[in-house]
Amino acid sequence: MNDRSIDGRSVAMFMQLAGLKLPQNFSVPDENIRKLGAQLLLTELLEYIIHGLGVTPIINGTRVSKSEDVSFEIHGDVNLTECLDGLADVGYTMFWNAKVLGAPLEEAYRLVCENNLQKFVELDGAQFLAGPIARERWGCNQGVEWPSEVSCVTAVAVEQELFAVGKDERGKVRKPSSYRPVDLAKLVVES
């Protein structure tokens, strides 16, 4: 894969490969995307709080010990001004936390972006066309295996490159056997 900077291109590419349409301007997404956005943001935040900082949030007297303890429902309309303000505040507090810890956040983010793109298998465009891949070709001519939950593998073109994307029945992107977890331990210098 081409080298991608941390300017959001890697995230945009991941989203396109996962089948999400990128809007041309600041706009209101459908309810499923709204809930997915909330779930992704809060899940990662809770992992940081619970597993990273060792702090258990208590909401209205209920201890939240796993990110899966939280569910989401739509309760009203979207306020784009509040969305922008909230996201800017999340970004600010994210950098605040990184500075307090002395964490190399930019480098970690770059590594995570590169790693997330490993969830997609780069294909030889001469051997595959964009669209569904027949089950007998799911190995992508590279010996790739997919988890049993995968119900379809599709070849998706983004930025003139072709990638195999494996998804389960719910449409969630699943990791191929070629995927390796990111190693952030090398960035941690304990004093």
Sequence and secondary structure as in RCSB ss.txt:
>XXXX:A:sequence
MNDRSIDGRSVAMFMQLAGLKLPQNFSVPDENIRKLGAQLLLTELLEYIIHGLGVTPIINGTRVSKSEDVSFEIH
GDVNLTECLDGLADVGYTMFWNAKVLGAPLEEAYRLVCENNLQKFVELDGAQFLAGPIARERWGCNQGVEWPSEV
SCVTAVAVEQELFAVGKDERGKVRKPSSYRPVDLAKLVVES
>XXXX:A:secstr
     TTTHHHHHHHHHTT    SSS    HHHHHHHHHHHHHHHHHIIIIIS    EETTEE  SGGG      
S   HHHHHHHHHHHHHHHHHHHHHHT  HHHHHHHHHHHHGGGSEE  TTT  SEE  GGGTTTTTT    TTE
EEEEEEEETTEEEEEEEETT  B   TT      GGG    
